[in-house]
């Protein structure tokens, strides 16, 4: 499984628009083949910071997600609305039994 995490810092005047764009992107992404989960969360200590958590079945599914035109459009919109450059981290994860 592939796990993606990332944050986007909004500006006070863009937080509503950016949050709406993030929610729409997450909802659309959940319908893509190989998407296990795709969520957006508001940081409880800083409501301008939005946190993404995504799970993808494999690298191919994530690569296909990055090629979807709506994903490309979302990244452009997020960059325009963000207060600063954002980043994501991608992990290859294996579930373990405790």
SVG drawing of the C-alpha trace seen along z (x, -y; Angstrom):
<svg xmlns="http://www.w3.org/2000/svg" viewBox="-17 -38 25 48">
<polyline fill="none" stroke="black" stroke-width="0.4" points="0.0,0.0 1.1,-3.5 0.5,-6.3 0.6,-10.0 0.6,-12.7 0.8,-16.4 -0.1,-19.8 -1.3,-23.0 -1.3,-26.3 -4.1,-28.7 -4.2,-32.4 -7.0,-33.8 -8.7,-35.2 -8.4,-31.9 -9.1,-29.3 -12.8,-28.8 -12.1,-28.4 -9.0,-26.2 -10.9,-24.0 -13.8,-23.6 -11.3,-22.7 -9.5,-20.1 -12.8,-18.5 -14.0,-18.3 -10.6,-16.8 -10.7,-14.2 -14.3,-13.2 -13.4,-12.9 -10.2,-11.0 -12.1,-8.4 -13.8,-7.2 -10.5,-6.5 -9.4,-2.9 -6.9,-1.9 -7.9,-4.7 -8.3,-3.1 -8.9,-6.4 -8.4,-10.1 -9.1,-12.6 -8.5,-16.2 -8.3,-17.4 -8.1,-20.8 -5.2,-21.2 -6.8,-21.7 -4.0,-24.0 -3.9,-26.0 -7.1,-26.2 -5.3,-27.6 -3.3,-24.3 -5.0,-21.5 -3.6,-18.0 -4.1,-15.3 -4.0,-11.6 -4.3,-9.2 -4.0,-5.4 -3.5,-3.9 -3.5,-0.2 -0.1,-0.5 2.3,-2.9 0.5,-2.5 -2.8,-3.7 -1.1,-6.7 0.7,-7.5 -2.6,-7.3 -4.1,-9.7 -1.3,-12.2 -2.1,-12.1 -5.9,-12.8 -6.6,-16.3 -8.7,-17.2 -5.8,-16.4 -3.5,-18.6 -6.0,-21.4 -6.4,-20.9 -2.6,-21.3 -2.6,-24.5 -5.6,-25.9 -4.0,-24.9 -0.7,-26.6 -2.6,-29.8 -4.6,-29.7 -1.8,-28.6 0.1,-30.9 3.4,-29.0 4.8,-26.2 3.5,-22.9 4.8,-19.4 3.8,-15.8 5.5,-12.7 4.9,-9.3 5.5,-6.1 5.3,-2.4 3.6,-0.7 2.9,2.8 0.2,3.5 1.4,5.5 -0.6,7.4 -0.1,6.4"/>
</svg>
